[in-house]
Amino acid sequence: MAIVARSSKFSRIMWPTVAWIVALIFFFPIFWMVFTSFKTDADAVKPEFLFSFKPTLENYFNMTENYDYWRFAANSVITSSFATILALVVGVPAAYAMAFNPSRHTKDILVWMLSTKMLPAAAVLYPMTFLTKNMLGIYDTHFLVIVVLCLINLPIVIWMLFTYFKEIPKEIIEAGKMDGVDTWGEIKDILIPLAWGGVASTALLCFIFCWNEAYWTVRLTTTEAATLSKLIEGNRAPEGLFFGRLSAVSTAAVGPIIVLGWFCQKQLVQGLTFGAVK
Amino acid sequence: MASVTIRELKKAYGTTQVMHGVDLDINDGEFVVFVGPSGCGKSTLLRMIAGLEEITDGTVAIGDSVVNDVAPSKRGVAMVFQTYALYPHMTVYKNMSFGLKQAKTPADEIDRRVKAAAEVLQITDYLSRSPRNLSGGQRQRVAIGRAIVRDPEVFLFDEPLSNLDAGLRVQTRLEIARLHERLGSTMIYVTHDQVEAMTLADKIVVLRDGRVEQVGSPIHLYEQPDNTFVAQFIGSPKMNFFEGSDIVGNASTDITGIRPEHLRETDAANAMVSGKLELIEQLGEYALVHLTTSSGAEFIAKMEHPPSVGKGDTLHFNASQQLIHKFDKQSGQRRT
């Protein structure tokens, strides 16, 4: 008994310590970035000033006044929101069909959808740029960014929704059929209310992925439809590193999504473990 | 109210045929039970009548009209599911009124019908509760209520009692029987439990492997089973079969069937069949006595008083002639 008691006391102290150390290691870059954003560019490159510096909001004023932060932020909000809505508009019926009217090919289709995520994005960079710029003339438009963000997240959205919809007993949908609801009614009155947690966490995750996406948003935009990713990219000046400025921009870019994630974490965790705890 | 007429009904999933041309006439107001072992196609048949399963070939007619291509909600049928299939996000009231709302029934009419059905099923107090706050039996009543409010021509029940515990099953069975008496609607009921079939049905349809084995009243199926399958499926414990010289007067091409409750203990001189005592199941009201014949075939006798002999002792039985069933050994069909 004594040994058990001692070892449990030891582990009671040790595991939280390990957890804190690991968490701090992971968090350190963010922590460093937030601190640096309140330093001048000159202070920022001196490591001994990690804690001892005179905080300044200069970088933030600079960012909003000279770099048009709000326009980039607005673009991020617009493209991420509409891409998420579009992904749900396409994804909900698709997942519904596969969950409740599966065919022999449903599994193949699901795997095929996921396989599109296995293609390296760089492989289609040239055709995408050429087609959108020279042939379709939609380069650097909200429309293009929304469509691209929607498409790259659609496989994940459909997979997640499919998993949630699968949890709903088929008889409930059939009871709806007996009660005379049409397909739209089944989705609107039965499916979405029942899978609400799942739909919400799918939407949230899709929004986060859209917001954070950098590969395409940086390459398919210049000014008009440029998002916060592009703003960060643009501040990576070739003539020298303006760490203070860059950190302020980065903090302001990831800030909203961290706040959103924080407020929705209960919903997110609930949604992601929906199947496990039910 | 309406009759249901099924002609040459077939169902195939890809190349696998699961229903092989079923013909069936269900009369107006009749209580028909589909019974059979799992996988016999009874639920598929019910779902084809409901419109939840596509018909590969043949016709289903409700009343005078063929409904093959009619949507489930337009067939005048209502279904009670095994798992109740209540809408978990709606109150009992909304569950019951949902179908009427879809049919654009006026609100006061909906209210009247829901309240009337709730009255009949004694669930008036639960109308504002959500299904998750109800017990299994209450949920099943709500599911039945949801069917009643639609005032269907035909009620369809898909194993409605199999999720309830034994006591509740008997009670709900009685309630369904009363409901049928009260409403007088045509009811089709699927179960694998022959006791439910015997107690509820005006007419039993015994299915096996997507084919109808026999149709008839419960007592007819009990007294005159068409074949060995029906003979063993209807009645509990199931009918004993004797072959060869195990029983007196059995032709070598025959199987002789005697139900356990029809075996009477007698002396060696008058015995038709004798067996060594293996086990006694004492059930209070009666005892089930398990025996084996000299050839090793097992059989059961239902006795009012357990025999006062020990394990391994021989017991002798006979039965009255009209309670003895003869089947062809090869085909399993009844000898007339």
HADDOCK unambig.tbl for C-alpha pairs under 7 A between the chains (distance, minus, plus):
assign (segid A and resid 171 and name CA) (segid B and resid 85 and name CA) 5.42 0.50 0.50
assign (segid A and resid 172 and name CA) (segid B and resid 85 and name CA) 4.67 0.50 0.50
assign (segid A and resid 172 and name CA) (segid B and resid 86 and name CA) 6.49 0.50 0.50
assign (segid A and resid 172 and name CA) (segid B and resid 87 and name CA) 6.48 0.50 0.50
assign (segid A and resid 175 and name CA) (segid B and resid 85 and name CA) 6.40 0.50 0.50
assign (segid A and resid 177 and name CA) (segid B and resid 72 and name CA) 6.46 0.50 0.50
assign (segid A and resid 177 and name CA) (segid B and resid 73 and name CA) 6.58 0.50 0.50
assign (segid A and resid 178 and name CA) (segid B and resid 72 and name CA) 5.28 0.50 0.50
assign (segid A and resid 178 and name CA) (segid B and resid 73 and name CA) 4.77 0.50 0.50
assign (segid A and resid 178 and name CA) (segid B and resid 78 and name CA) 6.61 0.50 0.50
assign (segid A and resid 179 and name CA) (segid B and resid 73 and name CA) 5.68 0.50 0.50
assign (segid A and resid 179 and name CA) (segid B and resid 98 and name CA) 6.92 0.50 0.50
assign (segid A and resid 179 and name CA) (segid B and resid 99 and name CA) 4.16 0.50 0.50
assign (segid A and resid 179 and name CA) (segid B and resid 102 and name CA) 6.98 0.50 0.50
assign (segid A and resid 180 and name CA) (segid B and resid 73 and name CA) 4.61 0.50 0.50
assign (segid A and resid 180 and name CA) (segid B and resid 99 and name CA) 6.29 0.50 0.50
assign (segid A and resid 180 and name CA) (segid B and resid 102 and name CA) 6.06 0.50 0.50
assign (segid A and resid 181 and name CA) (segid B and resid 102 and name CA) 6.28 0.50 0.50
assign (segid A and resid 193 and name CA) (segid B and resid 89 and name CA) 6.93 0.50 0.50
assign (segid A and resid 194 and name CA) (segid B and resid 89 and name CA) 6.58 0.50 0.50
